[in-house]
């Protein structure tokens, strides 16, 4: 049996290390707890990365991407007027043929 919380933490840490290796300052904005209703920043993002004149809002998940519509809606509303903000979803695949990261930019 896989501990999904521990697996999620490992995948998030893998993403953080990759971003930091590329020169970004990364903050975890996801809150965890039994009684917390909204866990992600704006209900969408796990990480915020700053660097190279950009602020990147990132959702990290494993093996299955979240629906794209909320991210495209957020991007249409806030990113279109400010190109220094980037909205992304990073999915780590550890099963099947496609192992590794798949990333979506919105």
N, CA, C and O of each residue as an XYZ file, in Angstrom:
424
protein
N       0.842     -1.180      0.000
C       0.000      0.000      0.000
C       0.893      1.250      0.000
O       1.826      1.351      0.796
N       0.605      2.172     -0.873
C       1.391      3.385     -1.013
C       0.811      4.472     -0.119
O      -0.398      4.703     -0.114
N       1.669      5.132      0.630
C       1.252      6.284      1.415
C       1.227      7.481      0.465
O       2.274      8.023      0.110
N       0.021      7.890      0.057
C      -0.089      8.933     -0.966
C       0.435     10.278     -0.483
O       0.969     11.054     -1.275
N       0.290     10.562      0.795
C       0.791     11.829      1.325
C       2.328     11.877      1.236
O       2.901     12.890      0.835
N       2.979     10.776      1.612
C       4.439     10.710      1.540
C       4.906     10.750      0.088
O       5.910     11.391     -0.222
N       4.190     10.075     -0.798
C       4.559     10.084     -2.216
C       4.432     11.499     -2.780
O       5.301     11.954     -3.524
N       3.351     12.191     -2.426
C       3.171     13.567     -2.878
C       4.286     14.479     -2.398
O       4.759     15.343     -3.136
N       4.701     14.278     -1.153
C       5.801     15.081     -0.609
C       7.102     14.810     -1.350
O       7.865     15.738     -1.616
N       7.365     13.546     -1.688
C       8.577     13.199     -2.437
C       8.580     13.846     -3.820
O       9.599     14.375     -4.263
N       7.432     13.800     -4.497
C       7.329     14.365     -5.843
C       7.486     15.885     -5.786
O       8.174     16.471     -6.622
N       6.850     16.521     -4.803
C       6.977     17.971     -4.644
C       8.433     18.355     -4.387
O       8.924     19.326     -4.963
N       9.128     17.604     -3.528
C      10.534     17.870     -3.229
C      11.407     17.705     -4.478
O      12.352     18.465     -4.684
N      11.087     16.717     -5.300
C      11.816     16.501     -6.560
C      11.661     17.726     -7.468
O      12.625     18.159     -8.100
N      10.463     18.272     -7.528
C      10.202     19.460     -8.341
C      10.947     20.671     -7.774
O      11.527     21.453     -8.527
N      10.930     20.824     -6.446
C      11.626     21.940     -5.798
C      13.121     21.885     -6.100
O      13.729     22.898     -6.447
N      13.701     20.714     -5.968
C      15.147     20.572     -6.223
C      15.493     20.925     -7.661
O      16.516     21.561     -7.914
N      14.656     20.521     -8.601
C      14.903     20.837    -10.010
C      14.826     22.346    -10.240
O      15.672     22.914    -10.931
N      13.816     22.990     -9.664
C      13.677     24.436     -9.823
C      14.853     25.178     -9.188
O      15.392     26.114     -9.779
N      15.247     24.762     -7.989
C      16.376     25.404     -7.309
C      17.678     25.197     -8.080
O      18.517     26.097     -8.126
N      17.851     24.037     -8.678
C      19.045     23.770     -9.488
C      19.090     24.687    -10.710
O      20.165     24.970    -11.239
N      17.915     25.151    -11.158
C      17.840     26.074    -12.288
C      17.844     27.531    -11.844
O      17.608     28.423    -12.659
N      18.109     27.787    -10.566
C      18.289     29.150    -10.091
C      17.069     29.838     -9.519
O      17.105     31.049     -9.297
N      15.996     29.120     -9.274
C      14.780     29.721     -8.726
C      14.768     29.639     -7.202
O      15.306     28.699     -6.617
N      14.156     30.623     -6.574
C      13.855     30.602     -5.151
C      12.440     30.057     -5.042
O      11.515     30.622     -5.626
N      12.258     28.962     -4.299
C      10.977     28.249     -4.285
C      10.370     28.266     -2.894
O      11.057     28.036     -1.898
N       9.072     28.541     -2.837
C       8.335     28.479     -1.587
C       7.171     27.517     -1.721
O       6.495     27.482     -2.750
N       6.941     26.738     -0.677
C       5.789     25.830     -0.651
C       4.609     26.627     -0.123
O       4.650     27.124      1.003
N       3.569     26.754     -0.917
C       2.403     27.532     -0.508
C       1.207     26.643     -0.198
O       0.131     27.133      0.144
N       1.401     25.345     -0.319
C       0.352     24.381      0.013
C       0.311     24.199      1.532
O       1.345     23.998      2.170
N      -0.884     24.272      2.096
C      -1.052     24.026      3.534
C      -1.698     22.663      3.714
O      -2.563     22.270      2.932
N      -1.280     21.954      4.735
C      -1.865     20.654      5.003
C      -2.434     20.631      6.410
O      -1.949     21.323      7.305
N      -3.450     19.840      6.585
C      -4.070     19.691      7.892
C      -5.470     19.138      7.747
O      -6.101     19.267      6.697
N      -5.937     18.535      8.786
C      -7.226     17.855      8.763
C      -8.397     18.821      8.556
O      -9.368     18.476      7.883
N      -8.313     20.024      9.127
C      -9.447     20.939      9.101
C      -9.282     22.110      8.141
O     -10.098     23.031      8.142
N      -8.235     22.081      7.322
C      -8.013     23.157      6.355
C      -8.816     22.845      5.095
O      -8.642     21.792      4.481
N      -9.703     23.777      4.717
C     -10.561     23.536      3.554
C      -9.847     23.836      2.240
O      -9.900     23.027      1.313
N      -9.183     24.984      2.145
C      -8.446     25.320      0.924
C      -6.973     25.092      1.216
O      -6.371     25.813      2.011
N      -6.400     24.097      0.577
C      -5.028     23.699      0.875
C      -4.000     24.368     -0.026
O      -2.868     24.603      0.397
N      -4.377     24.676     -1.259
C      -3.446     25.241     -2.227
C      -3.622     26.755     -2.323
O      -4.684     27.284     -1.994
N      -2.580     27.448     -2.775
C      -2.651     28.885     -2.995
C      -3.703     29.160     -4.064
O      -3.636     28.594     -5.156
N      -4.654     30.005     -3.769
C      -5.780     30.329     -4.653
C      -6.590     29.083     -5.009
O      -7.359     29.102     -5.971
N      -6.429     28.019     -4.255
C      -7.116     26.768     -4.541
C      -6.534     26.017     -5.722
O      -7.137     25.059     -6.206
N      -5.348     26.447     -6.200
C      -4.794     25.871     -7.430
C      -3.341     25.418     -7.344
O      -2.975     24.438     -7.992
N      -2.502     26.097     -6.567
C      -1.054     25.919     -6.695
C      -0.399     25.397     -5.423
O      -0.815     25.725     -4.311
N       0.645     24.569     -5.611
C       1.431     24.017     -4.510
C       2.704     24.819     -4.256
O       3.143     24.944     -3.112
N       3.299     25.362     -5.321
C       4.592     26.030     -5.221
C       4.550     27.403     -5.872
O       3.781     27.651     -6.801
N       5.394     28.284     -5.361
C       5.630     29.578     -5.983
C       7.136     29.696     -6.159
O       7.886     29.576     -5.190
N       7.583     29.929     -7.384
C       9.018     30.031     -7.678
C       9.306     31.405     -8.271
O       8.573     31.889     -9.135
N      10.390     32.031     -7.793
C      10.752     33.373     -8.239
C      12.174     33.344     -8.796
O      13.087     32.788     -8.185
N      12.337     33.946     -9.948
C      13.667     34.037    -10.541
C      13.592     34.486    -11.984
O      12.584     34.267    -12.655
N      14.660     35.116    -12.469
C      14.778     35.544    -13.860
C      13.644     36.474    -14.285
O      13.190     36.428    -15.428
N      13.192     37.315    -13.358
C      12.120     38.258    -13.676
C      10.752     37.632    -13.789
O       9.837     38.239    -14.345
N      10.594     36.421    -13.269
C       9.325     35.703    -13.338
C       8.850     35.298    -11.951
O       9.641     35.097    -11.029
N       7.532     35.185    -11.836
C       6.912     34.522    -10.696
C       6.141     33.351    -11.290
O       5.232     33.539    -12.098
N       6.511     32.142    -10.882
C       5.882     30.932    -11.422
C       4.999     30.294    -10.360
O       5.465     29.958     -9.271
N       3.726     30.130    -10.685
C       2.789     29.408     -9.836
C       2.678     27.997    -10.398
O       2.356     27.813    -11.571
N       2.948     26.995     -9.550
C       3.076     25.625    -10.046
C       2.207     24.670     -9.234
O       2.216     24.700     -8.003
N       1.461     23.826     -9.935
C       0.737     22.712     -9.331
C       1.543     21.454     -9.629
O       1.909     21.211    -10.779
N       1.819     20.662     -8.613
C       2.593     19.430     -8.776
C       1.683     18.250     -8.471
O       0.988     18.235     -7.455
N       1.693     17.268     -9.354
C       0.881     16.069     -9.145
C       1.604     14.861     -9.726
O       2.641     14.993    -10.376
N       1.040     13.684     -9.481
C       1.685     12.452     -9.907
C       0.729     11.594    -10.731
O      -0.379     11.284    -10.293
N       1.170     11.217    -11.922
C       0.516     10.255    -12.816
C      -0.799     10.697    -13.439
O      -1.256     10.052    -14.383
N      -1.433     11.768    -12.958
C      -2.696     12.196    -13.544
C      -2.804     13.707    -13.407
O      -2.822     14.222    -12.289
N      -2.875     14.427    -14.523
C      -2.982     15.885    -14.429
C      -4.341     16.313    -13.894
O      -5.334     15.603    -14.049
N      -4.372     17.473    -13.268
C      -5.627     18.062    -12.838
C      -6.320     18.651    -14.061
O      -5.658     18.894    -15.070
N      -7.630     18.888    -14.007
C      -8.316     19.514    -15.144
C      -7.672     20.855    -15.506
O      -7.286     21.619    -14.621
N      -7.559     21.133    -16.779
C      -6.839     22.313    -17.248
C      -7.650     23.600    -17.154
O      -7.069     24.682    -17.080
N      -8.954     23.511    -17.154
C      -9.801     24.704    -17.204
C      -9.535     25.706    -16.084
O      -9.417     26.895    -16.381
N      -9.431     25.302    -14.801
C      -9.171     26.312    -13.772
C      -7.846     27.058    -13.974
O      -7.742     28.239    -13.641
N      -6.844     26.376    -14.514
C      -5.541     27.003    -14.745
C      -5.593     27.949    -15.944
O      -4.991     29.022    -15.910
N      -6.299     27.565    -16.991
C      -6.437     28.461    -18.137
C      -7.284     29.677    -17.760
O      -6.994     30.786    -18.209
N      -8.324     29.492    -16.946
C      -9.137     30.621    -16.494
C      -8.299     31.591    -15.668
O      -8.377     32.802    -15.872
N      -7.491     31.068    -14.729
C      -6.614     31.902    -13.915
C      -5.623     32.638    -14.804
O      -5.389     33.834    -14.630
N      -5.046     31.921    -15.751
C      -4.071     32.507    -16.662
C      -4.701     33.604    -17.515
O      -4.111     34.670    -17.688
N      -5.890     33.353    -18.047
C      -6.570     34.355    -18.872
C      -6.855     35.631    -18.074
O      -6.773     36.736    -18.609
N      -7.187     35.467    -16.806
C      -7.559     36.619    -15.984
C      -6.343     37.412    -15.493
O      -6.383     38.642    -15.475
N      -5.276     36.736    -15.101
C      -4.162     37.416    -14.440
C      -2.858     37.454    -15.233
O      -2.087     38.404    -15.100
N      -2.604     36.451    -16.043
C      -1.319     36.373    -16.728
C      -1.314     37.174    -18.019
O      -0.283     37.724    -18.406
N      -2.442     37.244    -18.677
C      -2.502     37.958    -19.954
C      -2.051     39.409    -19.801
O      -1.435     39.965    -20.711
N      -2.353     40.027    -18.659
C      -1.978     41.423    -18.444
C      -0.579     41.574    -17.831
O      -0.070     42.690    -17.728
N       0.040     40.466    -17.427
C       1.355     40.536    -16.792
C       2.193     39.329    -17.226
O       2.110     38.268    -16.607
N       2.987     39.477    -18.267
C       3.751     38.338    -18.795
C       4.857     37.834    -17.861
O       5.475     36.809    -18.149
N       5.118     38.526    -16.756
C       6.138     38.031    -15.824
C       5.571     36.967    -14.881
O       6.310     36.380    -14.090
N       4.261     36.718    -14.964
C       3.629     35.653    -14.167
C       3.441     34.448    -15.077
O       2.958     34.579    -16.202
N       3.826     33.271    -14.582
C       3.712     32.032    -15.354
C       2.897     31.032    -14.541
O       3.130     30.858    -13.345
N       1.947     30.380    -15.193
C       1.113     29.362    -14.557
C       1.467     28.015    -15.173
O       1.451     27.856    -16.394
N       1.791     27.037    -14.311
C       2.249     25.737    -14.796
C       1.627     24.599    -13.996
O       1.183     24.770    -12.860
N       1.615     23.439    -14.632
C       1.284     22.196    -13.945
C       2.371     21.182    -14.293
O       2.638     20.930    -15.468
N       2.990     20.608    -13.278
C       4.035     19.602    -13.470
C       3.497     18.266    -12.984
O       3.085     18.128    -11.832
N       3.505     17.285    -13.877
C       3.017     15.949    -13.536
C       4.183     14.974    -13.634
O       4.835     14.880    -14.674
N       4.442     14.255    -12.561
C       5.493     13.247    -12.527
C       4.863     11.898    -12.840
O       3.967     11.447    -12.128
N       5.328     11.259    -13.901
C       4.847      9.930    -14.276
C       5.880      8.904    -13.833
O       7.048      8.980    -14.216
N       5.443      7.942    -13.021
C       6.356      6.881    -12.575
C       5.845      5.505    -12.991
O       6.351      4.482    -12.528
N       4.847      5.484    -13.863
C       4.290      4.224    -14.354
C       4.296      4.240    -15.876
O       4.302      5.302    -16.498
N       4.295      3.061    -16.461
C       4.173      2.958    -17.909
C       5.402      3.421    -18.671
O       6.510      3.463    -18.135
N       5.181      3.772    -19.946
C       6.281      4.133    -20.836
C       6.828      5.523    -20.563
O       8.039      5.738    -20.617
N       5.946      6.463    -20.272
C       6.385      7.848    -20.145
C       6.750      8.175    -18.696
O       5.932      8.697    -17.939
N       7.978      7.860    -18.327
C       8.454      8.169    -16.985
C       9.153      9.519    -17.007
O       9.877      9.844    -17.948
N       8.927     10.299    -15.958
C       9.538     11.609    -15.858
C       8.480     12.696    -15.829
O       7.291     12.416    -15.673
N       8.926     13.954    -15.982
C       8.035     15.107    -15.908
C       7.327     15.364    -17.227
O       7.908     15.215    -18.302
N       6.084     15.746    -17.129
C       5.356     16.354    -18.237
C       4.838     17.672    -17.694
O       4.224     17.707    -16.628
N       5.082     18.761    -18.422
C       4.756     20.091    -17.909
C       3.830     20.818    -18.865
O       4.010     20.783    -20.082
N       2.832     21.482    -18.285
C       1.913     22.303    -19.042
C       2.110     23.757    -18.643
O       2.214     24.073    -17.458
N       2.160     24.640    -19.632
C       2.179     26.087    -19.416
C       0.843     26.630    -19.863
O       0.336     26.268    -20.925
N       0.276     27.499    -19.052
C      -1.046     28.046    -19.386
C      -0.952     29.518    -19.700
O      -1.963     30.151    -20.004
